[in-house]
Amino acid sequence: MKQLFFIFFLLIIVSCKQEVTNPDFLIGKWKRVNNENSKETFEIWNQNFSGIGYSLQEKDTVFKENLAIIEIQGNKYLQVTGVNQRPTLFEFTELTKNSFTCKNPSNEFPKLISYWLENNQLKAKVANDDFAIDFVFDRIK
């Protein structure tokens, strides 16, 4: 009887665990705080998980990319457009309540993109085998 109760208890715990399906922590407007002095970098993520990343230098846009989290045949991807001629897809390899990692081993740079929420800051890393860039963003109103 104790074993039956224990198994029932485990089933309840496992079934109560909510599966994370989207990185809700991204939603909002973010300003990079570890930027070069002459640049300002921003990311804006909408409720539908589309967004834009851009950098300004003396009020001129010097970089812009469109971002979207999409699903293709049951797999989740980060789609980046506006940088290359064609969209670049990064497949999600990990997704938690406060983080995700996605990869595209055939892309020259980056091959890996990670986002995570830490101490109310949005942090990101883009990397390949030899080089990485870290981003730290504060939420803006």
DOTOR-917577 format. One record per residue (C-alpha): residue in three letters; x, y, z. Coordinates in steps of 0.1 Angstrom, whole numbers, plus 5000, padded with zeros to 4 digits. Example, Ala and Ser with C-alpha at 12.3 -4.5 7.8 and 13.67 -1.06 7.14 Angstrom:
// residues 2
ALA512349555078/SER513749895071/
***
This chain:
// residues 141
MET500050005000/LYS502950245008/GLN504450174974/LEU501250244957/PHE500850574976/PHE504450674967/ILE503950594930/PHE500750804930/PHE502551084948/LEU505351084922/LEU502851084893/ILE501151394908/ILE504451574912/VAL505551494876/SER502151584861/CYS502151924879/LYS505352034863/GLN504552294837/GLU506452264804/VAL508052584793/THR506952654757/ASN508253004751/PRO510853234766/ASP508453494781/PHE511353654799/LEU512453814766/ILE509354034762/GLY510054404766/LYS512454674757/TRP516054634766/LYS519154854764/ARG522654714764/VAL524754834793/ASN528154684783/ASN528454854750/GLU531155054733/ASN531055414745/SER530155554712/LYS527255304705/GLU523855234720/THR522354894714/PHE518754794719/GLU516554484716/ILE512754504716/TRP510754174720/ASN506954164714/GLN504353944729/ASN504353724697/PHE508153664701/SER509153884672/GLY511554154678/ILE514354384665/GLY517954444676/TYR519654754665/SER522754974673/LEU522955344671/GLN526155554667/GLU525555924671/LYS521855864663/ASP522555684631/THR521555314628/VAL524755124622/PHE523254774627/LYS519854624625/GLU518454264626/ASN514954124628/LEU514353844653/ALA511553594657/ILE511053274675/ILE509253044652/GLU508152674650/ILE508852454620/GLN507652094621/GLY507452094658/ASN510952234664/LYS511552584678/TYR513952814661/LEU515353164665/GLN515153324631/VAL517453624623/THR516853834592/GLY518354154579/VAL521954054584/ASN522453804556/GLN520653774523/ARG518553484536/PRO517153424571/THR519453234594/LEU517852974617/PHE519152864651/GLU517552554665/PHE516552554702/THR518552294721/GLU517552414756/LEU514652614770/THR513852684806/LYS511752944824/ASN514653194824/SER516953084796/PHE517352934762/THR520152814739/CYS520052764702/LYS522652644677/ASN523452654640/PRO526652464635/SER526852554598/ASN526752924604/GLU530153094604/PHE529353334633/PRO527653284656/LYS527152904659/LEU525552934693/ILE523253194708/SER522153194745/TYR519853424764/TRP519153414801/LEU517653634828/GLU519853704857/ASN519253964885/ASN516654144864/GLN519154184835/LEU518854014802/LYS522153854793/ALA523153694760/LYS526153534744/VAL526853474708/ALA529753244700/ASN531553014677/ASP534452784685/ASP537053064687/PHE535253374697/ALA532353504719/ILE530553824726/ASP528653884758/PHE525654114761/VAL524154264792/PHE520854454789/ASP518754644814/ARG514954674809/ILE513855014798/LYS510355174801/
***
